[in-house]
Amino acid sequence: MVRPNRIWSPVHFHHVVSRGNRRADLFEEDLDFNSFLSILD
């Protein structure tokens, strides 16, 4: 069964979770993580 679309609002915060397989680290270096954050901005 398909999940219904989420409600989007520009005035609310969104909780974003990213995990690797078996909870492995997604970012090997601090630079990788900072690059990811800059994309989100």
PyMOL Python script that loads the backbone (N, CA, C, O; Angstrom):
from pymol import cmd

cmd.read_pdbstr("""\
ATOM      1  N   MET A   1       0.841  -1.171   0.000  1.00  0.00           N
ATOM      2  CA  MET A   1       0.000   0.000   0.000  1.00  0.00           C
ATOM      3  C   MET A   1       0.893   1.245   0.000  1.00  0.00           C
ATOM      4  O   MET A   1       1.930   1.265   0.664  1.00  0.00           O
ATOM      5  N   VAL A   2       0.504   2.252  -0.722  1.00  0.00           N
ATOM      6  CA  VAL A   2       1.288   3.474  -0.856  1.00  0.00           C
ATOM      7  C   VAL A   2       1.052   4.381   0.338  1.00  0.00           C
ATOM      8  O   VAL A   2      -0.072   4.526   0.817  1.00  0.00           O
ATOM      9  N   ARG A   3       2.128   4.987   0.806  1.00  0.00           N
ATOM     10  CA  ARG A   3       2.031   5.933   1.908  1.00  0.00           C
ATOM     11  C   ARG A   3       1.486   7.262   1.374  1.00  0.00           C
ATOM     12  O   ARG A   3       1.886   7.691   0.292  1.00  0.00           O
ATOM     13  N   PRO A   4       0.586   7.919   2.106  1.00  0.00           N
ATOM     14  CA  PRO A   4       0.069   9.212   1.637  1.00  0.00           C
ATOM     15  C   PRO A   4       1.161  10.276   1.656  1.00  0.00           C
ATOM     16  O   PRO A   4       2.122  10.178   2.419  1.00  0.00           O
ATOM     17  N   ASN A   5       1.008  11.287   0.814  1.00  0.00           N
ATOM     18  CA  ASN A   5       1.977  12.378   0.773  1.00  0.00           C
ATOM     19  C   ASN A   5       2.044  13.074   2.122  1.00  0.00           C
ATOM     20  O   ASN A   5       1.041  13.202   2.824  1.00  0.00           O
ATOM     21  N   ARG A   6       3.234  13.516   2.468  1.00  0.00           N
ATOM     22  CA  ARG A   6       3.411  14.246   3.710  1.00  0.00           C
ATOM     23  C   ARG A   6       2.961  15.695   3.525  1.00  0.00           C
ATOM     24  O   ARG A   6       2.989  16.236   2.420  1.00  0.00           O
ATOM     25  N   ILE A   7       2.552  16.297   4.615  1.00  0.00           N
ATOM     26  CA  ILE A   7       2.155  17.701   4.578  1.00  0.00           C
ATOM     27  C   ILE A   7       3.424  18.541   4.653  1.00  0.00           C
ATOM     28  O   ILE A   7       4.256  18.341   5.539  1.00  0.00           O
ATOM     29  N   TRP A   8       3.571  19.484   3.722  1.00  0.00           N
ATOM     30  CA  TRP A   8       4.756  20.340   3.684  1.00  0.00           C
ATOM     31  C   TRP A   8       4.355  21.754   4.052  1.00  0.00           C
ATOM     32  O   TRP A   8       3.336  22.263   3.585  1.00  0.00           O
ATOM     33  N   SER A   9       5.164  22.387   4.896  1.00  0.00           N
ATOM     34  CA  SER A   9       4.915  23.766   5.289  1.00  0.00           C
ATOM     35  C   SER A   9       6.250  24.486   5.406  1.00  0.00           C
ATOM     36  O   SER A   9       7.180  23.951   6.011  1.00  0.00           O
ATOM     37  N   PRO A  10       6.371  25.683   4.845  1.00  0.00           N
ATOM     38  CA  PRO A  10       7.640  26.419   4.919  1.00  0.00           C
ATOM     39  C   PRO A  10       7.935  26.973   6.310  1.00  0.00           C
ATOM     40  O   PRO A  10       9.052  27.430   6.554  1.00  0.00           O
ATOM     41  N   VAL A  11       6.981  26.948   7.216  1.00  0.00           N
ATOM     42  CA  VAL A  11       7.187  27.529   8.542  1.00  0.00           C
ATOM     43  C   VAL A  11       7.434  26.482   9.628  1.00  0.00           C
ATOM     44  O   VAL A  11       7.558  26.834  10.801  1.00  0.00           O
ATOM     45  N   HIS A  12       7.508  25.208   9.259  1.00  0.00           N
ATOM     46  CA  HIS A  12       7.745  24.149  10.235  1.00  0.00           C
ATOM     47  C   HIS A  12       9.100  23.494  10.001  1.00  0.00           C
ATOM     48  O   HIS A  12       9.617  23.492   8.884  1.00  0.00           O
ATOM     49  N   PHE A  13       9.662  22.943  11.059  1.00  0.00           N
ATOM     50  CA  PHE A  13      10.927  22.233  10.974  1.00  0.00           C
ATOM     51  C   PHE A  13      10.695  20.805  10.498  1.00  0.00           C
ATOM     52  O   PHE A  13       9.621  20.238  10.700  1.00  0.00           O
ATOM     53  N   HIS A  14      11.709  20.234   9.867  1.00  0.00           N
ATOM     54  CA  HIS A  14      11.647  18.850   9.418  1.00  0.00           C
ATOM     55  C   HIS A  14      12.802  18.088  10.050  1.00  0.00           C
ATOM     56  O   HIS A  14      13.932  18.575  10.084  1.00  0.00           O
ATOM     57  N   HIS A  15      12.520  16.912  10.540  1.00  0.00           N
ATOM     58  CA  HIS A  15      13.543  16.060  11.140  1.00  0.00           C
ATOM     59  C   HIS A  15      14.071  15.128  10.050  1.00  0.00           C
ATOM     60  O   HIS A  15      13.336  14.292   9.524  1.00  0.00           O
ATOM     61  N   VAL A  16      15.355  15.283   9.720  1.00  0.00           N
ATOM     62  CA  VAL A  16      15.965  14.488   8.651  1.00  0.00           C
ATOM     63  C   VAL A  16      16.904  13.473   9.280  1.00  0.00           C
ATOM     64  O   VAL A  16      17.772  13.831  10.076  1.00  0.00           O
ATOM     65  N   VAL A  17      16.731  12.210   8.923  1.00  0.00           N
ATOM     66  CA  VAL A  17      17.575  11.144   9.446  1.00  0.00           C
ATOM     67  C   VAL A  17      18.237  10.433   8.280  1.00  0.00           C
ATOM     68  O   VAL A  17      17.577  10.040   7.318  1.00  0.00           O
ATOM     69  N   SER A  18      19.544  10.274   8.378  1.00  0.00           N
ATOM     70  CA  SER A  18      20.278   9.535   7.349  1.00  0.00           C
ATOM     71  C   SER A  18      21.137   8.494   8.044  1.00  0.00           C
ATOM     72  O   SER A  18      21.909   8.813   8.948  1.00  0.00           O
ATOM     73  N   ARG A  19      20.999   7.263   7.620  1.00  0.00           N
ATOM     74  CA  ARG A  19      21.796   6.183   8.196  1.00  0.00           C
ATOM     75  C   ARG A  19      22.330   5.312   7.083  1.00  0.00           C
ATOM     76  O   ARG A  19      21.690   5.126   6.048  1.00  0.00           O
ATOM     77  N   GLY A  20      23.512   4.785   7.319  1.00  0.00           N
ATOM     78  CA  GLY A  20      24.071   3.829   6.379  1.00  0.00           C
ATOM     79  C   GLY A  20      23.547   2.431   6.676  1.00  0.00           C
ATOM     80  O   GLY A  20      22.817   2.218   7.644  1.00  0.00           O
ATOM     81  N   ASN A  21      23.921   1.509   5.849  1.00  0.00           N
ATOM     82  CA  ASN A  21      23.540   0.115   6.086  1.00  0.00           C
ATOM     83  C   ASN A  21      24.123  -0.361   7.404  1.00  0.00           C
ATOM     84  O   ASN A  21      25.285  -0.098   7.716  1.00  0.00           O
ATOM     85  N   ARG A  22      23.310  -1.059   8.167  1.00  0.00           N
ATOM     86  CA  ARG A  22      23.714  -1.566   9.493  1.00  0.00           C
ATOM     87  C   ARG A  22      24.257  -0.454  10.389  1.00  0.00           C
ATOM     88  O   ARG A  22      25.155  -0.664  11.205  1.00  0.00           O
ATOM     89  N   ARG A  23      23.681   0.736  10.209  1.00  0.00           N
ATOM     90  CA  ARG A  23      24.051   1.927  10.990  1.00  0.00           C
ATOM     91  C   ARG A  23      25.516   2.333  10.820  1.00  0.00           C
ATOM     92  O   ARG A  23      26.114   2.902  11.733  1.00  0.00           O
ATOM     93  N   ALA A  24      26.073   2.049   9.687  1.00  0.00           N
ATOM     94  CA  ALA A  24      27.451   2.460   9.409  1.00  0.00           C
ATOM     95  C   ALA A  24      27.509   3.978   9.250  1.00  0.00           C
ATOM     96  O   ALA A  24      26.518   4.612   8.887  1.00  0.00           O
ATOM     97  N   ASP A  25      28.673   4.549   9.524  1.00  0.00           N
ATOM     98  CA  ASP A  25      28.858   5.984   9.351  1.00  0.00           C
ATOM     99  C   ASP A  25      28.668   6.372   7.894  1.00  0.00           C
ATOM    100  O   ASP A  25      29.118   5.670   6.989  1.00  0.00           O
ATOM    101  N   LEU A  26      27.999   7.495   7.677  1.00  0.00           N
ATOM    102  CA  LEU A  26      27.800   7.988   6.319  1.00  0.00           C
ATOM    103  C   LEU A  26      28.941   8.887   5.868  1.00  0.00           C
ATOM    104  O   LEU A  26      29.226   8.984   4.674  1.00  0.00           O
ATOM    105  N   PHE A  27      29.590   9.537   6.811  1.00  0.00           N
ATOM    106  CA  PHE A  27      30.629  10.505   6.483  1.00  0.00           C
ATOM    107  C   PHE A  27      31.954  10.052   7.081  1.00  0.00           C
ATOM    108  O   PHE A  27      32.058   9.822   8.286  1.00  0.00           O
ATOM    109  N   GLU A  28      32.956   9.927   6.235  1.00  0.00           N
ATOM    110  CA  GLU A  28      34.266   9.495   6.715  1.00  0.00           C
ATOM    111  C   GLU A  28      35.073  10.658   7.275  1.00  0.00           C
ATOM    112  O   GLU A  28      35.869  10.476   8.197  1.00  0.00           O
ATOM    113  N   GLU A  29      34.876  11.842   6.730  1.00  0.00           N
ATOM    114  CA  GLU A  29      35.645  13.024   7.132  1.00  0.00           C
ATOM    115  C   GLU A  29      34.685  14.134   7.566  1.00  0.00           C
ATOM    116  O   GLU A  29      33.523  14.155   7.160  1.00  0.00           O
ATOM    117  N   ASP A  30      35.180  15.051   8.393  1.00  0.00           N
ATOM    118  CA  ASP A  30      34.377  16.211   8.775  1.00  0.00           C
ATOM    119  C   ASP A  30      34.007  17.045   7.555  1.00  0.00           C
ATOM    120  O   ASP A  30      32.919  17.620   7.501  1.00  0.00           O
ATOM    121  N   LEU A  31      34.900  17.114   6.580  1.00  0.00           N
ATOM    122  CA  LEU A  31      34.627  17.872   5.359  1.00  0.00           C
ATOM    123  C   LEU A  31      33.412  17.310   4.623  1.00  0.00           C
ATOM    124  O   LEU A  31      32.615  18.067   4.069  1.00  0.00           O
ATOM    125  N   ASP A  32      33.271  15.986   4.617  1.00  0.00           N
ATOM    126  CA  ASP A  32      32.112  15.361   3.972  1.00  0.00           C
ATOM    127  C   ASP A  32      30.814  15.799   4.653  1.00  0.00           C
ATOM    128  O   ASP A  32      29.830  16.129   3.990  1.00  0.00           O
ATOM    129  N   PHE A  33      30.830  15.797   5.962  1.00  0.00           N
ATOM    130  CA  PHE A  33      29.640  16.192   6.719  1.00  0.00           C
ATOM    131  C   PHE A  33      29.320  17.663   6.503  1.00  0.00           C
ATOM    132  O   PHE A  33      28.157  18.025   6.324  1.00  0.00           O
ATOM    133  N   ASN A  34      30.339  18.512   6.518  1.00  0.00           N
ATOM    134  CA  ASN A  34      30.124  19.944   6.302  1.00  0.00           C
ATOM    135  C   ASN A  34      29.596  20.221   4.900  1.00  0.00           C
ATOM    136  O   ASN A  34      28.776  21.120   4.715  1.00  0.00           O
ATOM    137  N   SER A  35      30.055  19.466   3.921  1.00  0.00           N
ATOM    138  CA  SER A  35      29.537  19.611   2.557  1.00  0.00           C
ATOM    139  C   SER A  35      28.061  19.239   2.511  1.00  0.00           C
ATOM    140  O   SER A  35      27.267  19.907   1.849  1.00  0.00           O
ATOM    141  N   PHE A  36      27.699  18.184   3.210  1.00  0.00           N
ATOM    142  CA  PHE A  36      26.298  17.765   3.285  1.00  0.00           C
ATOM    143  C   PHE A  36      25.440  18.866   3.904  1.00  0.00           C
ATOM    144  O   PHE A  36      24.355  19.167   3.405  1.00  0.00           O
ATOM    145  N   LEU A  37      25.926  19.466   4.992  1.00  0.00           N
ATOM    146  CA  LEU A  37      25.170  20.534   5.643  1.00  0.00           C
ATOM    147  C   LEU A  37      25.007  21.740   4.734  1.00  0.00           C
ATOM    148  O   LEU A  37      23.957  22.383   4.742  1.00  0.00           O
ATOM    149  N   SER A  38      26.027  22.054   3.954  1.00  0.00           N
ATOM    150  CA  SER A  38      25.923  23.204   3.050  1.00  0.00           C
ATOM    151  C   SER A  38      24.881  22.953   1.961  1.00  0.00           C
ATOM    152  O   SER A  38      24.235  23.893   1.497  1.00  0.00           O
ATOM    153  N   ILE A  39      24.714  21.702   1.552  1.00  0.00           N
ATOM    154  CA  ILE A  39      23.680  21.370   0.564  1.00  0.00           C
ATOM    155  C   ILE A  39      22.295  21.583   1.169  1.00  0.00           C
ATOM    156  O   ILE A  39      21.385  22.045   0.482  1.00  0.00           O
ATOM    157  N   LEU A  40      22.129  21.251   2.444  1.00  0.00           N
ATOM    158  CA  LEU A  40      20.832  21.425   3.094  1.00  0.00           C
ATOM    159  C   LEU A  40      20.461  22.889   3.271  1.00  0.00           C
ATOM    160  O   LEU A  40      19.281  23.240   3.285  1.00  0.00           O
ATOM    161  N   ASP A  41      21.472  23.742   3.407  1.00  0.00           N
ATOM    162  CA  ASP A  41      21.186  25.184   3.546  1.00  0.00           C
ATOM    163  C   ASP A  41      20.732  25.696   2.234  1.00  0.00           C
ATOM    164  O   ASP A  41      20.433  26.884   2.105  1.00  0.00           O
TER     165      ASP A  41
END
""", "prot")
cmd.dss("prot")
cmd.show_as("cartoon", "prot")
cmd.util.cbc("prot")
cmd.orient("prot")
